[in-house]
Amino acid sequence: MKSIILFVLFAISFSFMGLSQDANTVKTLSADEVRAGKNTGLFTFVYPDGTNADVIEDASQYYVQYFTVEFDANTSTAMIKMITNDAMGRRIITRFLTASGMQHVLVGEKLYDPQEFYDNFLAD
């Protein structure tokens, strides 16, 4: 009986970890879109449903010298347009994602932390 209760508690806590991970994971449209963004200076990120536009606006105000952010609250989509499309500016995108509460970036089926995302997709 004790082991059944422990198993149920473990299962419940594991499911909450999965839910909380979704709450701090931003998605890209595709790996190809991110790679194309290195050339165009345009990046699209889809935030979890219910993301407050104020959070995105507050976070973006610190990075206006690097890029602009347009956030559509209806689709929870942030469009980033680089002012100067260079490696430093793209590195700042990871700071913005973190400042807006995101700890992971989902590209296709693979989850990256912001540094891994930069290394794999944004670095020169």
N, CA, C and O atoms as a GROMACS GRO file, in nm:
protein
  496
    1MET      N    1   0.082  -0.119   0.000
    1MET     CA    2   0.000   0.000   0.000
    1MET      C    3   0.087   0.126   0.000
    1MET      O    4   0.060   0.222  -0.072
    2LYS      N    5   0.191   0.122   0.082
    2LYS     CA    6   0.280   0.237   0.091
    2LYS      C    7   0.347   0.265  -0.044
    2LYS      O    8   0.362   0.381  -0.083
    3SER      N    9   0.385   0.160  -0.114
    3SER     CA   10   0.452   0.178  -0.243
    3SER      C   11   0.355   0.233  -0.348
    3SER      O   12   0.395   0.308  -0.436
    4ILE      N   13   0.228   0.196  -0.339
    4ILE     CA   14   0.128   0.249  -0.432
    4ILE      C   15   0.110   0.398  -0.411
    4ILE      O   16   0.102   0.474  -0.507
    5ILE      N   17   0.104   0.441  -0.287
    5ILE     CA   18   0.090   0.584  -0.256
    5ILE      C   19   0.212   0.660  -0.304
    5ILE      O   20   0.199   0.768  -0.362
    6LEU      N   21   0.331   0.605  -0.280
    6LEU     CA   22   0.453   0.672  -0.326
    6LEU      C   23   0.457   0.680  -0.479
    6LEU      O   24   0.500   0.781  -0.536
    7PHE      N   25   0.412   0.573  -0.544
    7PHE     CA   26   0.409   0.575  -0.690
    7PHE      C   27   0.314   0.682  -0.742
    7PHE      O   28   0.347   0.754  -0.836
    8VAL      N   29   0.197   0.693  -0.683
    8VAL     CA   30   0.099   0.794  -0.724
    8VAL      C   31   0.154   0.934  -0.701
    8VAL      O   32   0.138   1.021  -0.787
    9LEU      N   33   0.217   0.958  -0.588
    9LEU     CA   34   0.276   1.089  -0.560
    9LEU      C   35   0.387   1.121  -0.660
    9LEU      O   36   0.398   1.234  -0.707
   10PHE      N   37   0.467   1.022  -0.691
   10PHE     CA   38   0.574   1.041  -0.789
   10PHE      C   39   0.515   1.075  -0.925
   10PHE      O   40   0.563   1.166  -0.992
   11ALA      N   41   0.413   1.002  -0.967
   11ALA     CA   42   0.350   1.026  -1.097
   11ALA      C   43   0.290   1.166  -1.105
   11ALA      O   44   0.302   1.233  -1.207
   12ILE      N   45   0.226   1.208  -0.998
   12ILE     CA   46   0.166   1.342  -0.995
   12ILE      C   47   0.274   1.449  -1.002
   12ILE      O   48   0.261   1.545  -1.078
   13SER      N   49   0.381   1.435  -0.925
   13SER     CA   50   0.487   1.536  -0.926
   13SER      C   51   0.557   1.538  -1.062
   13SER      O   52   0.595   1.645  -1.110
   14PHE      N   53   0.573   1.422  -1.125
   14PHE     CA   54   0.635   1.417  -1.258
   14PHE      C   55   0.548   1.488  -1.361
   14PHE      O   56   0.600   1.557  -1.448
   15SER      N   57   0.416   1.472  -1.352
   15SER     CA   58   0.328   1.539  -1.447
   15SER      C   59   0.330   1.690  -1.427
   15SER      O   60   0.320   1.764  -1.525
   16PHE      N   61   0.343   1.736  -1.304
   16PHE     CA   62   0.353   1.881  -1.281
   16PHE      C   63   0.483   1.936  -1.337
   16PHE      O   64   0.486   2.048  -1.386
   17MET      N   65   0.590   1.857  -1.331
   17MET     CA   66   0.716   1.902  -1.390
   17MET      C   67   0.700   1.919  -1.540
   17MET      O   68   0.752   2.015  -1.597
   18GLY      N   69   0.628   1.830  -1.604
   18GLY     CA   70   0.603   1.842  -1.748
   18GLY      C   71   0.520   1.963  -1.781
   18GLY      O   72   0.547   2.032  -1.879
   19LEU      N   73   0.420   1.991  -1.700
   19LEU     CA   74   0.337   2.109  -1.723
   19LEU      C   75   0.415   2.236  -1.702
   19LEU      O   76   0.400   2.331  -1.779
   20SER      N   77   0.498   2.240  -1.600
   20SER     CA   78   0.574   2.363  -1.574
   20SER      C   79   0.679   2.385  -1.681
   20SER      O   80   0.713   2.500  -1.711
   21GLN      N   81   0.730   2.277  -1.741
   21GLN     CA   82   0.826   2.293  -1.848
   21GLN      C   83   0.760   2.358  -1.970
   21GLN      O   84   0.821   2.443  -2.034
   22ASP      N   85   0.638   2.318  -2.001
   22ASP     CA   86   0.565   2.380  -2.112
   22ASP      C   87   0.543   2.528  -2.086
   22ASP      O   88   0.543   2.608  -2.180
   23ALA      N   89   0.525   2.566  -1.962
   23ALA     CA   90   0.498   2.706  -1.928
   23ALA      C   91   0.619   2.795  -1.949
   23ALA      O   92   0.604   2.917  -1.960
   24ASN      N   93   0.738   2.738  -1.955
   24ASN     CA   94   0.857   2.821  -1.976
   24ASN      C   95   0.934   2.779  -2.100
   24ASN      O   96   1.056   2.793  -2.106
   25THR      N   97   0.861   2.728  -2.200
   25THR     CA   98   0.921   2.686  -2.327
   25THR      C   99   0.861   2.767  -2.440
   25THR      O  100   0.739   2.770  -2.459
   26VAL      N  101   0.948   2.832  -2.516
   26VAL     CA  102   0.907   2.905  -2.635
   26VAL      C  103   0.938   2.816  -2.756
   26VAL      O  104   1.035   2.741  -2.755
   27LYS      N  105   0.855   2.825  -2.859
   27LYS     CA  106   0.871   2.741  -2.978
   27LYS      C  107   0.912   2.825  -3.097
   27LYS      O  108   0.877   2.943  -3.106
   28THR      N  109   0.987   2.764  -3.188
   28THR     CA  110   1.015   2.828  -3.316
   28THR      C  111   0.922   2.765  -3.419
   28THR      O  112   0.864   2.659  -3.395
   29LEU      N  113   0.910   2.829  -3.532
   29LEU     CA  114   0.826   2.771  -3.637
   29LEU      C  115   0.893   2.647  -3.695
   29LEU      O  116   0.827   2.546  -3.719
   30SER      N  117   1.024   2.655  -3.718
   30SER     CA  118   1.100   2.541  -3.768
   30SER      C  119   1.249   2.573  -3.760
   30SER      O  120   1.289   2.689  -3.746
   31ALA      N  121   1.330   2.470  -3.770
   31ALA     CA  122   1.475   2.490  -3.771
   31ALA      C  123   1.516   2.570  -3.895
   31ALA      O  124   1.604   2.656  -3.888
   32ASP      N  125   1.451   2.543  -4.008
   32ASP     CA  126   1.482   2.616  -4.131
   32ASP      C  127   1.450   2.765  -4.118
   32ASP      O  128   1.523   2.850  -4.168
   33GLU      N  129   1.339   2.796  -4.049
   33GLU     CA  130   1.301   2.936  -4.028
   33GLU      C  131   1.405   3.007  -3.943
   33GLU      O  132   1.438   3.123  -3.970
   34VAL      N  133   1.456   2.940  -3.841
   34VAL     CA  134   1.557   3.002  -3.755
   34VAL      C  135   1.686   3.024  -3.834
   34VAL      O  136   1.747   3.130  -3.824
   35ARG      N  137   1.725   2.926  -3.912
   35ARG     CA  138   1.846   2.941  -3.994
   35ARG      C  139   1.830   3.054  -4.096
   35ARG      O  140   1.924   3.129  -4.121
   36ALA      N  141   1.712   3.065  -4.155
   36ALA     CA  142   1.686   3.173  -4.250
   36ALA      C  143   1.693   3.308  -4.180
   36ALA      O  144   1.733   3.408  -4.240
   37GLY      N  145   1.653   3.312  -4.053
   37GLY     CA  146   1.657   3.436  -3.976
   37GLY      C  147   1.798   3.492  -3.962
   37GLY      O  148   1.816   3.612  -3.947
   38LYS      N  149   1.897   3.405  -3.967
   38LYS     CA  150   2.036   3.453  -3.962
   38LYS      C  151   2.066   3.540  -4.083
   38LYS      O  152   2.149   3.631  -4.075
   39ASN      N  153   2.000   3.515  -4.194
   39ASN     CA  154   2.020   3.595  -4.315
   39ASN      C  155   1.927   3.714  -4.321
   39ASN      O  156   1.968   3.824  -4.360
   40THR      N  157   1.802   3.695  -4.283
   40THR     CA  158   1.702   3.801  -4.296
   40THR      C  159   1.694   3.894  -4.175
   40THR      O  160   1.651   4.008  -4.188
   41GLY      N  161   1.736   3.844  -4.057
   41GLY     CA  162   1.724   3.924  -3.935
   41GLY      C  163   1.584   3.921  -3.876
   41GLY      O  164   1.551   4.003  -3.791
   42LEU      N  165   1.500   3.826  -3.921
   42LEU     CA  166   1.364   3.812  -3.870
   42LEU      C  167   1.350   3.675  -3.803
   42LEU      O  168   1.385   3.572  -3.860
   43PHE      N  169   1.297   3.676  -3.681
   43PHE     CA  170   1.278   3.554  -3.606
   43PHE      C  171   1.138   3.553  -3.546
   43PHE      O  172   1.088   3.657  -3.502
   44THR      N  173   1.075   3.437  -3.546
   44THR     CA  174   0.942   3.422  -3.489
   44THR      C  175   0.946   3.319  -3.378
   44THR      O  176   0.999   3.210  -3.395
   45PHE      N  177   0.889   3.356  -3.264
   45PHE     CA  178   0.881   3.266  -3.149
   45PHE      C  179   0.736   3.260  -3.102
   45PHE      O  180   0.668   3.362  -3.094
   46VAL      N  181   0.692   3.140  -3.072
   46VAL     CA  182   0.556   3.120  -3.023
   46VAL      C  183   0.564   3.090  -2.874
   46VAL      O  184   0.622   2.990  -2.832
   47TYR      N  185   0.506   3.178  -2.795
   47TYR     CA  186   0.507   3.166  -2.650
   47TYR      C  187   0.393   3.076  -2.603
   47TYR      O  188   0.298   3.052  -2.679
   48PRO      N  189   0.400   3.027  -2.482
   48PRO     CA  190   0.288   2.946  -2.429
   48PRO      C  191   0.158   3.027  -2.430
   48PRO      O  192   0.160   3.148  -2.411
   49ASP      N  193   0.047   2.957  -2.451
   49ASP     CA  194  -0.084   3.024  -2.449
   49ASP      C  195  -0.101   3.100  -2.318
   49ASP      O  196  -0.061   3.053  -2.212
   50GLY      N  197  -0.160   3.217  -2.328
   50GLY     CA  198  -0.187   3.296  -2.209
   50GLY      C  199  -0.072   3.386  -2.166
   50GLY      O  200  -0.080   3.451  -2.062
   51THR      N  201   0.035   3.389  -2.246
   51THR     CA  202   0.147   3.477  -2.212
   51THR      C  203   0.099   3.621  -2.216
   51THR      O  204   0.036   3.664  -2.313
   52ASN      N  205   0.129   3.694  -2.111
   52ASN     CA  206   0.086   3.832  -2.098
   52ASN      C  207   0.173   3.923  -2.185
   52ASN      O  208   0.296   3.917  -2.177
   53ALA      N  209   0.111   4.005  -2.268
   53ALA     CA  210   0.184   4.097  -2.355
   53ALA      C  211   0.273   4.192  -2.276
   53ALA      O  212   0.379   4.233  -2.324
   54ASP      N  213   0.232   4.226  -2.154
   54ASP     CA  214   0.313   4.316  -2.071
   54ASP      C  215   0.448   4.255  -2.038
   54ASP      O  216   0.548   4.327  -2.029
   55VAL      N  217   0.452   4.125  -2.019
   55VAL     CA  218   0.579   4.056  -1.989
   55VAL      C  219   0.674   4.071  -2.107
   55VAL      O  220   0.793   4.098  -2.089
   56ILE      N  221   0.623   4.052  -2.227
   56ILE     CA  222   0.706   4.063  -2.348
   56ILE      C  223   0.751   4.208  -2.368
   56ILE      O  224   0.868   4.233  -2.399
   57GLU      N  225   0.659   4.302  -2.352
   57GLU     CA  226   0.695   4.443  -2.368
   57GLU      C  227   0.798   4.486  -2.265
   57GLU      O  228   0.894   4.557  -2.298
   58ASP      N  229   0.780   4.445  -2.140
   58ASP     CA  230   0.876   4.481  -2.035
   58ASP      C  231   1.014   4.425  -2.066
   58ASP      O  232   1.115   4.494  -2.052
   59ALA      N  233   1.020   4.299  -2.109
   59ALA     CA  234   1.149   4.237  -2.139
   59ALA      C  235   1.214   4.302  -2.261
   59ALA      O  236   1.335   4.321  -2.263
   60SER      N  237   1.135   4.334  -2.362
   60SER     CA  238   1.192   4.387  -2.486
   60SER      C  239   1.248   4.528  -2.472
   60SER      O  240   1.334   4.567  -2.551
   61GLN      N  241   1.200   4.604  -2.375
   61GLN     CA  242   1.246   4.743  -2.363
   61GLN      C  243   1.395   4.755  -2.335
   61GLN      O  244   1.454   4.860  -2.360
   62TYR      N  245   1.457   4.650  -2.284
   62TYR     CA  246   1.600   4.654  -2.253
   62TYR      C  247   1.688   4.627  -2.374
   62TYR      O  248   1.810   4.646  -2.367
   63TYR      N  249   1.630   4.585  -2.484
   63TYR     CA  250   1.709   4.540  -2.598
   63TYR      C  251   1.680   4.618  -2.726
   63TYR      O  252   1.707   4.569  -2.836
   64VAL      N  253   1.624   4.738  -2.714
   64VAL     CA  254   1.582   4.815  -2.831
   64VAL      C  255   1.698   4.855  -2.922
   64VAL      O  256   1.676   4.884  -3.039
   65GLN      N  257   1.818   4.856  -2.872
   65GLN     CA  258   1.932   4.889  -2.958
   65GLN      C  259   1.972   4.771  -3.046
   65GLN      O  260   2.048   4.787  -3.141
   66TYR      N  261   1.920   4.652  -3.015
   66TYR     CA  262   1.954   4.532  -3.091
   66TYR      C  263   1.842   4.485  -3.184
   66TYR      O  264   1.868   4.440  -3.296
   67PHE      N  265   1.717   4.495  -3.138
   67PHE     CA  266   1.604   4.447  -3.217
   67PHE      C  267   1.474   4.506  -3.167
   67PHE      O  268   1.466   4.558  -3.056
   68THR      N  269   1.371   4.496  -3.251
   68THR     CA  270   1.236   4.533  -3.212
   68THR      C  271   1.154   4.404  -3.198
   68THR      O  272   1.183   4.303  -3.262
   69VAL      N  273   1.053   4.410  -3.112
   69VAL     CA  274   0.968   4.294  -3.089
   69VAL      C  275   0.823   4.336  -3.107
   69VAL      O  276   0.775   4.431  -3.045
   70GLU      N  277   0.754   4.263  -3.193
   70GLU     CA  278   0.609   4.281  -3.209
   70GLU      C  279   0.544   4.155  -3.156
   70GLU      O  280   0.574   4.044  -3.201
   71PHE      N  281   0.455   4.172  -3.058
   71PHE     CA  282   0.391   4.056  -2.996
   71PHE      C  283   0.243   4.057  -3.026
   71PHE      O  284   0.174   4.156  -3.002
   72ASP      N  285   0.193   3.946  -3.079
   72ASP     CA  286   0.050   3.927  -3.106
   72ASP      C  287  -0.007   3.842  -2.992
   72ASP      O  288   0.017   3.721  -2.987
   73ALA      N  289  -0.081   3.904  -2.903
   73ALA     CA  290  -0.136   3.834  -2.786
   73ALA      C  291  -0.238   3.727  -2.826
   73ALA      O  292  -0.255   3.629  -2.753
   74ASN      N  293  -0.305   3.744  -2.939
   74ASN     CA  294  -0.404   3.645  -2.982
   74ASN      C  295  -0.340   3.512  -3.019
   74ASN      O  296  -0.396   3.406  -2.992
   75THR      N  297  -0.222   3.518  -3.080
   75THR     CA  298  -0.154   3.395  -3.121
   75THR      C  299  -0.032   3.365  -3.034
   75THR      O  300   0.034   3.263  -3.053
   76SER      N  301  -0.004   3.452  -2.936
   76SER     CA  302   0.114   3.439  -2.848
   76SER      C  303   0.243   3.431  -2.929
   76SER      O  304   0.335   3.357  -2.894
   77THR      N  305   0.248   3.507  -3.035
   77THR     CA  306   0.363   3.504  -3.126
   77THR      C  307   0.441   3.635  -3.118
   77THR      O  308   0.385   3.744  -3.126
   78ALA      N  309   0.572   3.620  -3.101
   78ALA     CA  310   0.662   3.736  -3.099
   78ALA      C  311   0.745   3.735  -3.226
   78ALA      O  312   0.807   3.634  -3.260
   79MET      N  313   0.746   3.847  -3.296
   79MET     CA  314   0.827   3.863  -3.416
   79MET      C  315   0.941   3.957  -3.381
   79MET      O  316   0.920   4.072  -3.344
   80ILE      N  317   1.062   3.907  -3.394
   80ILE     CA  318   1.182   3.985  -3.363
   80ILE      C  319   1.245   4.030  -3.494
   80ILE      O  320   1.268   3.949  -3.584
   81LYS      N  321   1.272   4.159  -3.504
   81LYS     CA  322   1.339   4.215  -3.622
   81LYS      C  323   1.469   4.278  -3.576
   81LYS      O  324   1.470   4.374  -3.498
   82MET      N  325   1.579   4.224  -3.624
   82MET     CA  326   1.711   4.272  -3.584
   82MET      C  327   1.738   4.411  -3.641
   82MET      O  328   1.702   4.440  -3.755
   83ILE      N  329   1.800   4.496  -3.561
   83ILE     CA  330   1.842   4.627  -3.610
   83ILE      C  331   1.975   4.610  -3.684
   83ILE      O  332   1.990   4.656  -3.797
   84THR      N  333   2.068   4.543  -3.620
   84THR     CA  334   2.193   4.503  -3.685
   84THR      C  335   2.201   4.352  -3.670
   84THR      O  336   2.212   4.300  -3.559
   85ASN      N  337   2.195   4.282  -3.780
   85ASN     CA  338   2.191   4.136  -3.776
   85ASN      C  339   2.334   4.082  -3.766
   85ASN      O  340   2.395   4.044  -3.866
   86ASP      N  341   2.384   4.078  -3.644
   86ASP     CA  342   2.517   4.023  -3.621
   86ASP      C  343   2.511   3.923  -3.506
   86ASP      O  344   2.407   3.908  -3.441
   87ALA      N  345   2.622   3.855  -3.481
   87ALA     CA  346   2.626   3.750  -3.379
   87ALA      C  347   2.593   3.805  -3.240
   87ALA      O  348   2.524   3.740  -3.162
   88MET      N  349   2.641   3.924  -3.209
   88MET     CA  350   2.613   3.983  -3.078
   88MET      C  351   2.464   4.010  -3.061
   88MET      O  352   2.407   3.977  -2.957
   89GLY      N  353   2.403   4.068  -3.160
   89GLY     CA  354   2.259   4.094  -3.154
   89GLY      C  355   2.179   3.966  -3.140
   89GLY      O  356   2.082   3.961  -3.064
   90ARG      N  357   2.220   3.862  -3.214
   90ARG     CA  358   2.149   3.735  -3.203
   90ARG      C  359   2.172   3.672  -3.066
   90ARG      O  360   2.083   3.603  -3.015
   91ARG      N  361   2.288   3.693  -3.006
   91ARG     CA  362   2.312   3.642  -2.871
   91ARG      C  363   2.217   3.710  -2.772
   91ARG      O  364   2.171   3.647  -2.676
   92ILE      N  365   2.188   3.836  -2.794
   92ILE     CA  366   2.098   3.910  -2.706
   92ILE      C  367   1.956   3.853  -2.712
   92ILE      O  368   1.880   3.867  -2.616
   93ILE      N  369   1.921   3.789  -2.824
   93ILE     CA  370   1.790   3.723  -2.831
   93ILE      C  371   1.775   3.624  -2.716
   93ILE      O  372   1.667   3.613  -2.657
   94THR      N  373   1.882   3.551  -2.685
   94THR     CA  374   1.872   3.454  -2.575
   94THR      C  375   1.848   3.523  -2.441
   94THR      O  376   1.779   3.470  -2.355
   95ARG      N  377   1.905   3.641  -2.424
   95ARG     CA  378   1.879   3.718  -2.301
   95ARG      C  379   1.734   3.761  -2.295
   95ARG      O  380   1.670   3.755  -2.190
   96PHE      N  381   1.682   3.806  -2.409
   96PHE     CA  382   1.541   3.845  -2.415
   96PHE      C  383   1.450   3.728  -2.381
   96PHE      O  384   1.356   3.744  -2.304
   97LEU      N  385   1.477   3.612  -2.438
   97LEU     CA  386   1.393   3.495  -2.410
   97LEU      C  387   1.395   3.463  -2.261
   97LEU      O  388   1.291   3.434  -2.202
   98THR      N  389   1.512   3.468  -2.201
   98THR     CA  390   1.524   3.442  -2.057
   98THR      C  391   1.453   3.550  -1.976
   98THR      O  392   1.383   3.520  -1.879
   99ALA      N  393   1.470   3.676  -2.016
   99ALA     CA  394   1.405   3.787  -1.945
   99ALA      C  395   1.253   3.778  -1.952
   99ALA      O  396   1.184   3.827  -1.864
  100SER      N  397   1.202   3.716  -2.059
  100SER     CA  398   1.057   3.702  -2.072
  100SER      C  399   1.007   3.571  -2.010
  100SER      O  400   0.894   3.529  -2.034
  101GLY      N  401   1.094   3.506  -1.932
  101GLY     CA  402   1.052   3.390  -1.854
  101GLY      C  403   1.072   3.256  -1.921
  101GLY      O  404   1.029   3.153  -1.867
  102MET      N  405   1.136   3.253  -2.036
  102MET     CA  406   1.154   3.127  -2.108
  102MET      C  407   1.288   3.063  -2.071
  102MET      O  408   1.393   3.128  -2.074
  103GLN      N  409   1.284   2.936  -2.038
  103GLN     CA  410   1.405   2.862  -2.001
  103GLN      C  411   1.445   2.761  -2.107
  103GLN      O  412   1.556   2.706  -2.103
  104HIS      N  413   1.355   2.735  -2.203
  104HIS     CA  414   1.383   2.639  -2.309
  104HIS      C  415   1.330   2.690  -2.442
  104HIS      O  416   1.235   2.769  -2.448
  105VAL      N  417   1.394   2.643  -2.550
  105VAL     CA  418   1.348   2.675  -2.685
  105VAL      C  419   1.324   2.542  -2.756
  105VAL      O  420   1.414   2.458  -2.764
  106LEU      N  421   1.204   2.524  -2.806
  106LEU     CA  422   1.169   2.403  -2.878
  106LEU      C  423   1.185   2.429  -3.027
  106LEU      O  424   1.117   2.514  -3.084
  107VAL      N  425   1.276   2.355  -3.089
  107VAL     CA  426   1.299   2.364  -3.233
  107VAL      C  427   1.267   2.227  -3.291
  107VAL      O  428   1.338   2.129  -3.266
  108GLY      N  429   1.160   2.220  -3.366
  108GLY     CA  430   1.114   2.090  -3.414
  108GLY      C  431   1.070   2.006  -3.296
  108GLY      O  432   0.978   2.043  -3.223
  109GLU      N  433   1.134   1.893  -3.277
  109GLU     CA  434   1.102   1.804  -3.166
  109GLU      C  435   1.207   1.810  -3.056
  109GLU      O  436   1.195   1.739  -2.956
  110LYS      N  437   1.309   1.895  -3.072
  110LYS     CA  438   1.419   1.898  -2.977
  110LYS      C  439   1.415   2.023  -2.890
  110LYS      O  440   1.390   2.134  -2.938
  111LEU      N  441   1.439   2.002  -2.762
  111LEU     CA  442   1.438   2.110  -2.663
  111LEU      C  443   1.581   2.155  -2.635
  111LEU      O  444   1.670   2.072  -2.612
  112TYR      N  445   1.603   2.286  -2.637
  112TYR     CA  446   1.735   2.344  -2.612
  112TYR      C  447   1.725   2.445  -2.499
  112TYR      O  448   1.622   2.510  -2.483
  113ASP      N  449   1.832   2.457  -2.420
  113ASP     CA  450   1.837   2.571  -2.329
  113ASP      C  451   1.884   2.689  -2.415
  113ASP      O  452   1.934   2.668  -2.525
  114PRO      N  453   1.870   2.813  -2.366
  114PRO     CA  454   1.903   2.929  -2.452
  114PRO      C  455   2.046   2.927  -2.508
  114PRO      O  456   2.066   2.965  -2.623
  115GLN      N  457   2.144   2.884  -2.429
  115GLN     CA  458   2.282   2.880  -2.479
  115GLN      C  459   2.298   2.776  -2.590
  115GLN      O  460   2.364   2.803  -2.691
  116GLU      N  461   2.238   2.660  -2.573
  116GLU     CA  462   2.243   2.558  -2.678
  116GLU      C  463   2.173   2.607  -2.805
  116GLU      O  464   2.220   2.582  -2.916
  117PHE      N  465   2.061   2.676  -2.787
  117PHE     CA  466   1.989   2.732  -2.901
  117PHE      C  467   2.079   2.829  -2.977
  117PHE      O  468   2.087   2.823  -3.100
  118TYR      N  469   2.146   2.917  -2.906
  118TYR     CA  470   2.237   3.011  -2.970
  118TYR      C  471   2.349   2.935  -3.044
  118TYR      O  472   2.375   2.961  -3.161
  119ASP      N  473   2.414   2.843  -2.973
  119ASP     CA  474   2.525   2.769  -3.034
  119ASP      C  475   2.485   2.693  -3.160
  119ASP      O  476   2.561   2.689  -3.256
  120ASN      N  477   2.366   2.634  -3.160
  120ASN     CA  478   2.323   2.550  -3.271
  120ASN      C  479   2.258   2.627  -3.386
  120ASN      O  480   2.260   2.579  -3.499
  121PHE      N  481   2.201   2.744  -3.358
  121PHE     CA  482   2.123   2.811  -3.463
  121PHE      C  483   2.162   2.957  -3.489
  121PHE      O  484   2.148   3.003  -3.602
  122LEU      N  485   2.208   3.029  -3.389
  122LEU     CA  486   2.227   3.173  -3.407
  122LEU      C  487   2.371   3.218  -3.422
  122LEU      O  488   2.398   3.324  -3.479
  123ALA      N  489   2.464   3.138  -3.373
  123ALA     CA  490   2.607   3.177  -3.378
  123ALA      C  491   2.657   3.175  -3.522
  123ALA      O  492   2.604   3.102  -3.606
  124ASP      N  493   2.759   3.255  -3.548
  124ASP     CA  494   2.821   3.256  -3.681
  124ASP      C  495   2.904   3.132  -3.701
  124ASP      O  496   2.964   3.115  -3.807
   0.00000   0.00000   0.00000
